[in-house]
Amino acid sequence: MMNIIELHRDTTIDLYSTAHNLIVHQGENAIEMLTAEANALRRNDQAEEDLYACIELMRVVNELIDMEIAGPIH
C-alpha cells in the first residue's frame, strides 16, 4: 500500500492534490483504502497526527467525489 500520510498538513493545496491523486490512481477504491488505513492506524495505536491526517484526507476525497457527481460548477 502506498504511504498516504506523506503530505504537509498545513497546506490545503497538498491535501487536495493528494486526494485528487488518490482518486485518479485508486478510483472508487480510494475511500476503502483510506478507511482500511485509518482502521490500521487505530488498531496499531499509531500517532494521532497520522490518523487525523488520514481522516482529513478521507473527508477531502469524499468532497471531491461529491463535486464530481454534482457536475460542472461553471
WOLIN-V269085 format. One record per residue. N is the residue number from 1. RES is the residue in one small letter. OMEGA is omega in whole degrees, 0 to 359 (* if undefined). NEAR is the number of other ideal C-beta (glycine too) atoms within 12 Angstrom. Layout:
# WOLIN-V269085
[[N,RES,OMEGA,NEAR] [N,RES,OMEGA,NEAR]]
This chain:
# WOLIN-V269085
[[1,m,180,17] [2,m,179,17] [3,n,185,14] [4,i,185,33] [5,i,180,30] [6,e,176,17] [7,l,178,28] [8,h,187,14] [9,r,182,21] [10,d,184,11] [11,t,180,11] [12,t,182,16] [13,i,179,14] [14,d,180,20] [15,l,180,30] [16,y,177,22] [17,s,178,20] [18,t,179,33] [19,a,180,35] [20,h,179,23] [21,n,177,22] [22,l,180,35] [23,i,181,29] [24,v,186,17] [25,h,184,17] [26,q,181,25] [27,g,183,15] [28,e,178,17] [29,n,183,19] [30,a,180,31] [31,i,180,28] [32,e,179,17] [33,m,180,26] [34,l,178,34] [35,t,178,22] [36,a,179,19] [37,e,179,31] [38,a,178,28] [39,n,178,17] [40,a,179,19] [41,l,178,26] [42,r,181,18] [43,r,184,11] [44,n,179,12] [45,d,180,10] [46,q,181,18] [47,a,180,13] [48,e,181,14] [49,e,178,15] [50,d,178,24] [51,l,180,25] [52,y,177,20] [53,a,179,30] [54,c,179,38] [55,i,178,26] [56,e,177,27] [57,l,177,41] [58,m,179,32] [59,r,182,21] [60,v,176,32] [61,v,178,38] [62,n,179,22] [63,e,180,21] [64,l,177,25] [65,i,178,24] [66,d,179,16] [67,m,180,17] [68,e,180,19] [69,i,182,12] [70,a,179,10] [71,g,183,8] [72,p,180,7] [73,i,180,7] [74,h,*,3]]
